[in-house]
Amino acid sequence: MITRVTTQMSMTAASARLQAGAAKLAQLTDQATTLKNIQRPSDDPVGTASSMQVRKEQAAAAQYTRNANDAVGWLATTDSTLSSVYSVLNSVRDLTVQAANSGTMSDTDRDAFITQFQSLKTELESKANATYGTRSVFAGSSTAATAYDPATGWATAGTDVTRRIGDGTTVRVDTSGAAVFGSGSSSVFSMIDSIVGDLQNGVNLNPRINDVDAAISTVRGVQADVGVRHAAALSAQDSLKSATVSLENRRAGIEDKDLAKAVLDLQVQQTNYQAALAVTAKVLQPTLMDYLR
């Protein structure tokens, strides 16, 4: 059976096509204005799902980057402090050698040596309380005001402080103060006190040189460990920079619209819509019934 096509049906179909064209034109206008492919999830459900996944990965990368930056800063501070401790201990060694080879010395010379040793001890105590931001680098997760107190010794370190710098990858950022400076009677502070005591009592200081060498060796060993962790944090930092760029390119490929393509698509759609209007106006001429309604 042949379906009869009335003027009303033609006008309805033409109106639907024009409405669809107008809607497409509006969509392309929005895209050209915002340069975004997806204005709402219904525009591209598959693209929306991909975009959400990429943005989730971007958020994780951003957090890992903040963690890596913090780890790099903390470990760099620790490494710099250990270099200073190494330098101070070398000064202690040089002074010990000098005092051991001074032979008979006057009270003035002895007092001068003692003053220098005490000054170096104070400097080491200051290094033991080095901080990164508000945190002591040698106190682990402790919230104590200082890592080392000459009267009470080291604060309770608590647990290790770590930073997650990737999926399943963490790096320790704190360093045990006791591992660097020693504790109790075996600490570098007690060692300097012993050197001063021997100096005051006229005891040969040559055996103390071995103690200083052992302390210097310990510091170098800890510094090597910190260097390895610092290198791992720096490597993660570089990898995350590359990953961030890659993820942003993926996101842009899904969400963003190329300006030249947006303008071209809009111009083509405008031309098509204007043509549709012109053709519809020609085809659907007013009839006598339109005037008699």
C-alpha positions in Angstrom: 0.0 0.0 0.0 1.3 3.4 -0.9 1.4 5.8 2.0 -0.1 9.2 1.2 2.3 12.0 1.9 0.5 15.2 3.0 1.8 18.7 3.2 1.7 18.5 7.0 3.8 15.4 7.0 6.4 17.1 4.7 6.4 20.1 6.9 6.8 18.0 10.1 9.7 16.1 8.5 11.4 19.2 7.3 11.0 20.9 10.7 12.6 17.8 12.4 15.5 18.0 10.0 16.0 21.7 10.5 15.8 21.2 14.3 18.5 18.5 14.1 20.6 20.8 12.0 20.2 23.6 14.4 21.1 21.4 17.3 24.2 20.2 15.5 25.1 23.8 14.7 24.7 24.8 18.4 26.9 21.9 19.5 29.6 22.8 17.1 29.4 26.5 18.1 29.9 25.4 21.8 32.9 23.2 20.7 34.4 26.1 18.7 33.9 28.4 21.7 35.2 26.1 24.5 37.5 23.9 22.3 36.1 20.9 24.1 34.9 17.8 22.3 32.8 16.7 25.3 30.3 19.2 26.8 28.3 16.5 28.6 28.7 12.7 29.0 26.0 12.0 26.4 28.1 13.7 23.7 30.6 10.8 23.8 30.0 8.1 26.4 33.1 6.1 25.4 35.2 9.2 25.3 33.8 10.3 28.7 34.8 6.9 30.3 38.3 7.2 28.8 38.6 10.8 30.0 37.6 9.8 33.5 40.3 7.1 33.6 43.0 9.4 32.3 42.0 12.1 34.9 42.2 9.4 37.6 45.7 8.5 36.5 46.6 12.3 36.4 45.4 12.7 40.0 47.5 9.8 41.1 50.6 11.1 39.2 50.1 14.5 40.7 50.1 13.0 44.2 53.1 10.8 43.5 54.9 13.9 42.2 54.2 15.8 45.4 55.5 12.9 47.4 58.6 12.6 45.2 59.3 16.3 45.5 59.0 16.1 49.3 61.3 13.0 49.3 63.9 14.8 47.2 63.8 17.9 49.4 64.1 15.9 52.6 66.9 13.6 51.4 68.8 16.6 49.9 68.6 18.3 53.3 69.9 15.1 55.0 72.7 14.7 52.5 73.8 18.3 52.9 73.7 17.9 56.7 75.8 14.7 56.6 78.3 16.5 54.4 78.6 19.2 57.1 78.9 16.6 59.8 81.7 14.9 57.8 83.5 18.3 57.6 83.1 18.9 61.3 84.5 15.5 62.2 87.4 16.0 59.9 88.1 19.3 61.8 87.9 17.3 65.1 90.4 14.8 63.6 92.8 17.6 62.5 92.5 19.2 65.9 93.1 15.9 67.7 96.2 15.2 65.6 97.5 18.7 66.3 96.9 18.4 70.0 98.5 14.9 70.1 101.6 16.2 68.4 101.9 19.4 70.4 104.0 17.8 73.1 104.1 19.8 76.3 101.6 22.6 76.1 100.9 25.6 78.3 97.5 26.0 80.1 96.7 28.7 77.6 97.3 26.4 74.6 95.3 23.6 76.3 92.4 25.9 77.0 92.4 27.0 73.4 92.2 23.4 72.2 89.4 22.7 74.6 87.4 25.7 73.5 87.8 24.6 69.9 86.7 21.0 70.7 83.6 22.3 72.6 82.7 24.6 69.7 82.9 21.7 67.3 80.7 19.6 69.7 78.1 22.4 69.8 78.1 22.5 66.0 77.5 18.7 65.8 74.6 19.0 68.2 73.2 21.7 66.0 73.5 19.4 62.9 71.8 16.6 64.9 68.8 18.8 65.1 68.7 19.7 61.4 65.1 20.0 60.1 63.3 19.9 56.8 60.4 22.3 57.1 59.1 21.6 60.6 60.4 18.0 60.8 63.6 16.8 62.2 65.5 14.8 59.6 67.1 12.5 62.2 64.0 11.8 64.4 61.8 9.5 62.2 58.1 10.0 62.9 58.8 11.7 66.3 57.0 14.9 66.9 59.5 16.1 69.5 60.7 19.6 69.3 64.3 18.5 68.8 65.8 15.2 67.7 68.7 15.4 70.1 68.9 16.9 73.6 72.3 17.0 75.3 70.7 16.3 78.6 68.4 13.4 77.6 69.9 12.1 74.3 67.9 11.1 71.3 64.1 11.5 71.1 62.2 8.3 70.5 62.2 8.0 66.7 59.0 6.0 66.2 58.4 4.5 62.8 60.3 5.1 59.6 59.0 8.0 57.4 58.3 6.9 53.9 56.9 8.5 50.8 55.0 6.6 48.1 56.5 7.7 44.7 54.7 5.2 42.4 52.4 2.3 42.3 53.8 -0.1 44.9 57.0 2.0 45.2 58.1 3.8 48.4 61.2 5.5 49.6 62.4 6.1 53.1 63.2 9.7 53.7 64.2 9.9 57.4 67.6 8.8 58.8 68.3 7.5 62.3 70.2 10.0 64.3 71.8 7.3 66.4 73.1 5.6 63.3 74.9 8.8 62.3 76.1 10.3 65.6 75.9 7.2 67.8 74.2 7.2 71.2 75.2 7.3 74.8 78.8 6.7 75.6 79.5 5.6 72.0 78.3 8.9 70.5 80.5 11.5 68.8 79.5 13.9 71.5 80.9 11.6 74.2 83.9 11.0 72.0 84.7 14.7 72.0 84.1 14.8 75.8 86.7 12.0 76.1 89.2 13.8 74.0 88.7 17.0 76.1 89.1 14.9 79.3 92.3 13.3 78.0 93.6 16.7 77.0 92.9 18.1 80.5 94.6 15.1 82.2 97.6 15.1 79.9 96.8 11.7 78.4 98.1 10.8 75.0 95.5 11.6 72.3 96.8 9.4 69.5 94.4 6.5 70.4 91.5 8.9 70.0 92.3 9.4 66.4 91.1 5.9 65.6 87.8 6.7 67.3 87.4 9.8 65.2 88.2 7.8 62.0 85.6 5.3 63.0 83.0 8.0 63.4 83.9 9.6 60.0 83.6 6.1 58.4 80.1 5.7 59.9 79.0 9.0 58.5 80.3 8.2 55.1 78.4 4.9 55.1 75.1 6.5 56.1 75.6 9.2 53.5 76.1 6.6 50.8 72.7 5.0 51.8 71.0 8.4 51.8 72.6 9.0 48.3 71.0 5.8 47.0 67.6 6.8 48.3 68.0 10.3 47.0 68.9 9.0 43.5 65.7 6.8 43.6 63.6 9.8 44.5 65.2 11.9 41.7 64.6 9.1 39.2 60.9 8.8 40.2 60.6 12.6 39.9 61.9 12.5 36.3 59.7 9.6 35.4 56.6 11.3 36.8 57.4 14.5 34.8 57.4 12.4 31.6 54.2 10.5 32.7 52.5 13.8 33.4 53.2 15.1 29.9 52.0 11.8 28.4 48.8 11.8 30.4 48.0 15.4 29.5 48.5 14.6 25.8 46.1 11.7 26.2 43.5 13.8 28.0 43.8 16.6 25.4 43.4 14.0 22.6 40.1 12.9 24.1 38.6 16.1 25.5 40.1 19.0 23.5 39.2 20.0 20.0 41.6 21.4 17.5 40.9 25.0 16.7 41.3 24.8 13.0 39.0 21.7 12.8 36.5 23.3 15.1 36.2 26.4 12.9 36.0 24.3 9.7 33.3 22.0 11.1 31.3 25.0 12.3 31.6 26.7 8.9 30.5 23.5 7.1 27.6 23.0 9.4 26.5 26.7 9.0 26.6 26.3 5.2 24.6 23.0 5.4 22.0 24.6 7.7 21.6 27.7 5.5 21.2 25.4 2.5 18.6 23.3 4.2 16.7 26.4 5.2 16.8 27.7 1.6 15.7 24.3 0.1 12.9 23.9 2.6 11.6 27.4 1.9 11.6 26.6 -1.8 9.9 23.2 -1.5 7.3 24.0 1.1 5.6 27.0 -0.5 2.6 28.4 1.3 -0.7 27.1 -0.1 -4.2 28.6 -0.2 -5.1 26.6 2.9 -2.3 28.3 4.9 -4.1 31.6 4.4 -7.6 30.2 5.1 -6.7 28.6 8.6 
